[in-house]
């Protein structure tokens, strides 16, 4: 591999390298506690909302670097509605879930209307939403915490996939599922490369592809083995994977997904090409409201309560994950896999500092500096390439 290709490969995988280094740093600083099976599970459970919200936030950012400041408050509001219906009214959890999702869609449609069709800046609309829905959350909850959630509801999000092989002390189903996923990814990667070669597209070197597959497969299997040593696959991980796969497909394989990139790259050119830019903006914020409600589902399940402070600063974690994962502050650039790397990095930082007992105020300082560094990297890189 030539030096130029090596440098290019390092640039493309900068955040993955940073993620590995940060994880190693916290593993050393916590005396190995970061890699304990229970803490690996906690990394997923405690940061499930980040994966879900960051996926939706990417679509907003793609349209031109726009962000949604209201998502934390929407999570709180949707969770307050769900808690009120299940705890105070005794509703069936499935009915409450549908109402929560509907509330998220209505909020997304409300904000999307002002942004897309009236053209009020997203910053103003979502800042107003942050205040409005946080206030409404307190109205619904009457300033109180509602708990506990029904067991049937908790089982959907806090439970674990049973071990169908009856492993003794280690969840065999978890390991088998990991191996199957790795095999599928390898086959799809090879097939994709072959198709690109047939069409005459430029592809990475075979050696580089093999190294990347081996490293990622090893890391993923190590992750699944750690989960297997605790209680296996948490149900919330399945919900996260469903969201990720759906939105990866939308952004990379559909015409609608390409419209988000087109609008963020050059809105005027996209409009002249026949793209309904108003509809694209509307869909971005409609979708963000929906995913905020999905995040509310997992949040109140993890907390086993609805409370007035739920969702605080969630928007910062989601925005940070997107920019750290390679989304451009100018819009038009970013991928779901990149956002997931960013979300994992944010989760590792959150969990690592928590285990180390770092003061909450210093935690905010660190996350703020990480976000600033990611945006500076994006801006500087774009200046050099222009």
Residue pairs with C-beta under 8 A, 6 or more apart in sequence:
1 9
1 205
1 207
1 208
5 205
5 208
9 204
9 208
10 17
13 212
14 377
15 324
15 325
15 326
15 338
15 341
15 342
15 345
16 341
18 345
19 341
19 344
19 345
19 348
22 345
22 348
22 349
22 352
23 34
23 348
23 352
25 352
26 34
26 348
26 349
26 351
26 352
26 353
26 355
26 356
27 33
27 34
27 35
29 352
29 356
30 352
30 355
30 356
33 39
33 355
34 348
34 351
34 352
34 355
35 226
37 226
37 227
37 229
37 230
38 230
39 351
39 355
40 223
40 226
40 227
40 230
41 227
41 230
41 231
41 234
42 351
43 344
43 347
43 348
43 351
44 234
44 236
44 237
44 240
44 347
45 158
45 234
45 236
45 302
46 302
46 347
46 350
46 351
47 317
47 343
47 346
47 347
47 350
47 351
48 236
48 237
48 239
48 240
48 295
48 298
48 299
48 302
49 75
49 295
49 298
49 299
49 311
49 314
49 317
50 314
50 317
50 318
50 321
50 343
50 346
50 347
51 240
51 243
51 244
51 340
51 343
52 239
52 240
52 243
52 291
52 294
52 295
52 298
53 71
53 75
53 291
53 292
53 295
53 314
53 315
53 317
53 318
54 317
54 318
54 321
54 322
54 325
54 339
54 340
54 342
54 343
55 243
55 244
55 247
55 291
55 336
55 339
56 68
56 71
56 247
56 287
56 288
56 290
56 291
56 292
56 318
57 67
57 68
57 71
57 288
57 315
57 318
57 319
57 321
57 322
57 339
58 247
58 251
58 322
58 327
58 334
58 336
58 339
59 247
59 251
59 260
59 283
59 284
59 287
59 288
60 66
60 67
60 68
60 122
60 284
60 285
60 288
61 67
61 264
61 319
61 322
61 323
61 327
61 328
61 329
61 331
61 334
62 251
62 260
62 261
62 263
62 264
62 284
62 327
62 331
62 332
62 333
62 334
63 260
63 263
63 264
63 280
63 281
63 284
63 331
64 263
64 264
64 267
64 330
64 331
64 332
65 264
65 328
65 329
65 330
65 331
66 115
66 122
66 123
66 284
66 331
67 122
67 123
67 126
67 315
67 319
68 111
68 122
68 126
68 129
68 285
68 288
68 315
69 123
69 126
69 127
69 129
69 130
69 315
70 107
70 111
70 126
70 127
70 128
70 129
70 130
70 132
70 133
70 292
70 315
71 288
71 292
71 295
71 311
71 314
71 315
71 318
72 130
72 134
72 311
72 312
72 313
72 314
72 315
72 316
73 129
73 130
73 131
73 132
73 133
73 134
73 137
73 311
74 104
74 107
74 129
74 133
74 289
74 292
74 293
74 296
74 311
75 292
75 293
75 295
75 296
75 299
75 310
75 311
75 314
76 133
76 134
76 137
76 296
76 308
76 309
76 310
76 311
76 312
77 103
77 107
77 133
77 134
77 136
77 137
77 140
77 296
78 100
78 103
78 104
78 107
78 292
78 293
78 296
78 297
79 100
79 137
79 296
79 299
79 300
79 306
79 310
79 311
80 136
80 137
80 140
80 141
80 146
80 306
80 308
80 310
81 96
81 99
81 100
81 103
81 140
82 96
82 97
82 99
82 100
82 296
82 297
82 300
82 306
83 141
83 146
83 147
83 149
83 300
83 305
83 306
84 140
84 141
84 146
84 306
85 91
85 95
85 96
85 99
86 93
86 96
86 149
86 150
86 153
87 146
87 147
87 148
87 149
87 306
88 146
91 99
93 149
93 150
93 152
93 153
93 156
96 153
97 153
97 297
100 293
100 296
100 297
101 290
101 293
101 294
103 293
104 289
104 290
104 291
104 292
104 293
104 294
104 296
105 286
105 289
105 290
105 293
106 289
107 129
107 133
107 289
107 292
107 293
108 285
108 286
108 287
108 288
108 289
108 290
108 292
109 282
109 286
109 289
110 289
111 125
111 126
111 129
111 285
111 288
111 289
112 281
112 282
112 283
112 284
112 285
112 286
112 289
113 282
114 120
114 125
115 121
115 122
115 125
115 281
115 282
115 285
116 278
116 279
116 280
116 281
116 282
116 285
117 278
117 282
122 285
130 315
137 308
137 310
138 308
141 306
141 307
141 308
143 308
144 308
145 305
145 306
145 307
145 308
146 305
146 306
146 307
147 304
147 305
147 306
148 304
148 305
149 300
149 301
149 304
149 305
153 301
154 301
154 304
155 235
156 235
156 301
157 235
157 236
157 239
157 297
157 298
157 301
157 302
158 234
158 235
158 236
158 301
158 302
158 304
159 234
159 235
160 231
160 232
160 233
160 234
160 235
161 173
161 174
161 177
161 232
161 233
161 234
161 235
161 238
162 173
162 232
163 171
163 172
163 173
163 174
163 232
164 172
164 173
165 172
165 173
165 176
166 172
167 173
167 228
169 229
170 228
170 229
171 227
171 228
171 229
171 231
171 232
171 233
172 228
173 232
173 233
174 224
174 225
174 227
174 228
174 232
174 233
175 221
175 224
175 225
175 228
177 224
177 233
178 220
178 221
178 223
178 224
178 225
179 221
181 220
182 217
182 220
182 221
185 213
185 216
185 217
186 213
186 217
189 209
189 213
193 203
193 209
196 202
196 203
197 203
203 209
227 233
227 234
236 298
236 301
236 302
239 294
239 297
239 298
243 291
243 294
244 336
244 340
247 336
248 336
248 337
250 256
250 257
251 257
251 260
251 261
251 335
251 336
252 335
252 336
256 283
259 270
259 275
259 280
260 280
260 284
261 332
261 333
262 269
262 270
262 273
262 275
262 332
263 270
263 275
263 277
263 280
263 281
263 331
263 332
264 328
264 330
264 331
264 332
264 333
265 331
265 332
266 332
267 277
270 277
270 280
271 277
295 311
295 314
296 310
296 311
299 310
299 311
300 306
300 310
303 310
313 364
316 367
316 371
317 346
317 350
317 367
319 371
320 342
320 346
320 367
320 370
320 371
320 374
321 339
321 342
321 343
321 345
321 346
322 334
322 339
322 342
323 329
323 342
323 371
323 374
323 375
323 378
324 341
324 342
324 345
324 346
324 370
324 371
324 374
325 334
325 335
325 338
325 339
325 340
325 341
325 342
325 343
325 345
326 333
326 334
326 335
326 338
326 339
326 341
326 342
326 378
327 333
327 334
327 338
327 339
327 342
328 334
328 378
328 382
329 375
329 378
329 379
330 382
342 374
345 370
346 367
346 370
349 366
349 367
349 370
350 363
350 367
353 362
353 363
353 366
354 363
358 366
